[in-house]
Amino acid sequence: MELFAIEGEDFASVAEDTEYFRTGGLPQKYIVIEKVDKFVYCLNTVDGHNVIS
């Protein structure tokens, strides 16, 4: 899945965060939507678009 995002001055890029975590083993079906300390919230793009943490 190709991932495109728009980022503002005060916001981290969803695309950059997702690509970073994918290099560490994040499955392709997840998109990182928010980083909180050492945890991330992801959107599952395959199984009903569920938010997981």
C-alpha positions as a Markdown table, in Angstrom:
| # | Residue | x | y | z |
|---|---|---|---|---|
| 1 | Met | 0.0 | 0.0 | 0.0 |
| 2 | Glu | 1.3 | 3.4 | -0.9 |
| 3 | Leu | 0.9 | 6.0 | 1.8 |
| 4 | Phe | 0.6 | 9.7 | 1.2 |
| 5 | Ala | 0.2 | 12.4 | 3.8 |
| 6 | Ile | 0.1 | 16.2 | 4.3 |
| 7 | Glu | 1.8 | 17.6 | 7.3 |
| 8 | Gly | 1.7 | 21.0 | 8.9 |
| 9 | Glu | 4.2 | 22.9 | 11.0 |
| 10 | Asp | 3.1 | 21.5 | 14.3 |
| 11 | Phe | 2.2 | 17.9 | 13.2 |
| 12 | Ala | 4.3 | 14.8 | 12.6 |
| 13 | Ser | 3.9 | 13.1 | 9.3 |
| 14 | Val | 1.7 | 10.0 | 9.3 |
| 15 | Ala | 3.6 | 8.7 | 6.3 |
| 16 | Glu | 7.0 | 9.2 | 7.9 |
| 17 | Asp | 5.9 | 7.6 | 11.2 |
| 18 | Thr | 4.4 | 4.6 | 9.5 |
| 19 | Glu | 7.4 | 4.1 | 7.3 |
| 20 | Tyr | 9.7 | 4.3 | 10.3 |
| 21 | Phe | 7.8 | 1.6 | 12.2 |
| 22 | Arg | 7.5 | -0.6 | 9.1 |
| 23 | Thr | 11.3 | -0.8 | 9.1 |
| 24 | Gly | 11.0 | -2.2 | 12.6 |
| 25 | Gly | 8.4 | -4.8 | 11.6 |
| 26 | Leu | 5.0 | -3.1 | 11.6 |
| 27 | Pro | 2.8 | -5.1 | 9.2 |
| 28 | Gln | 1.7 | -3.3 | 6.0 |
| 29 | Lys | -1.9 | -3.4 | 7.0 |
| 30 | Tyr | -1.3 | -0.8 | 9.8 |
| 31 | Ile | -0.9 | 3.0 | 9.5 |
| 32 | Val | 0.5 | 4.8 | 12.5 |
| 33 | Ile | -2.0 | 7.6 | 13.3 |
| 34 | Glu | -0.5 | 8.8 | 16.6 |
| 35 | Lys | 2.6 | 8.4 | 18.7 |
| 36 | Val | 2.3 | 8.7 | 22.5 |
| 37 | Asp | 5.5 | 8.3 | 24.4 |
| 38 | Lys | 6.6 | 4.6 | 23.7 |
| 39 | Phe | 3.1 | 3.6 | 22.3 |
| 40 | Val | 1.6 | 4.1 | 18.9 |
| 41 | Tyr | -2.0 | 4.0 | 17.8 |
| 42 | Cys | -2.5 | 2.4 | 14.4 |
| 43 | Leu | -5.3 | 2.1 | 11.9 |
| 44 | Asn | -5.9 | -1.4 | 10.6 |
| 45 | Thr | -6.6 | -0.9 | 6.9 |
| 46 | Val | -7.7 | -4.5 | 6.2 |
| 47 | Asp | -9.9 | -5.8 | 9.0 |
| 48 | Gly | -12.7 | -3.3 | 9.2 |
| 49 | His | -10.6 | -0.2 | 9.7 |
| 50 | Asn | -10.2 | -0.7 | 13.5 |
| 51 | Val | -8.0 | 1.5 | 15.7 |
| 52 | Ile | -5.5 | -0.6 | 17.7 |
| 53 | Ser | -2.9 | 0.4 | 20.2 |
